[in-house]
Amino acid sequence: MVKITDVRFDEVDIDGKTYFSDMIVWWDGKIEFRTKSHEFGINEFLKLLEKKPELIILGTGMEGHVTIPAEVAQAAEDKKIEIYHDLSPKAAKMFNGFLADKKKAVAIIHSSC
């Protein structure tokens, strides 16, 4: 099982390896780089849905600067997809907890402010 072990400014530790980028981490262990952005936009949301996650965890950065536009919140509600969001270190712990509960979760971790 994949695990996000730590999040620091501009660094995300996943399974013992440090990534110097924003990251997307899937329940099945797939890890992807994410283009840095302070918005979790509709195109990014729709791309995540292709793998049919049960829920999405958004790490909003170290200071919470990433936003979720109203159209994304509405689309998630329409598709019955829960989006949880918190500061990135807390979001990482949340993601790990959902995986321990066998949920099909995907984490988007913003690693800067």
Protein Blocks (a to p, Z undefined) as FASTA:
>chain_A
ZZdfbdcehiaceehiacdbdddddfkopacdddddfbdcfklmmmmmmnopabdcddeb
jnopaccdfklmmmmmmnopacddddfklmmmmmmmmmmnopacdddddfbZZ
